[in-house]
Amino acid sequence: MTEEYTQLTMDERTFIQLGLTAELKPAQIALELSHCTSTTSRKLKRNGWVPPVNIRSQGRPFVCGEYKAVAAQDRGRTLNAKPKV
């Protein structure tokens, strides 16, 4: 199984952020993006997302658990950079 790995695009990262804001689960987001659930949850955890804890139904609105699409894209681009020799 030699599939070439491709990074998530900015559109996919934005979709993830919007999905989390809309309280979608990572498995639902992965299904929409046609990615493995493990890939999506691994990316979320790597970029600062924490699962929400539902303590009460009232109060401040749900925020996407500190996942920021732009920061995730910048981190991915930096880590993927190849040094010039």
Phi, psi and omega in degrees: 000093184246070177273142179280133180280133174236141179286160175293142177278168178298324178297318179294319178294322177294320177298320178298314180298317179294321178297319178293322177296326179276011177065030172281148177280154179305326178294322178292321179294316179299320179297317179295325181272355184061041176242162176291146178299319182296323179297313181296313181292327177295317178297319180297311181295322180296332184252024169093009181279139173235137180299141181287150176249119181271095179269320179213162183267349181252164177119206182294147179292154180296131174248149193292036171063032177070013174278123179240120184299317183293317179295321179295320179295316179297318179297316179298319180294319180295315182290336182272351183296135179260131180292142177275129183249000000 
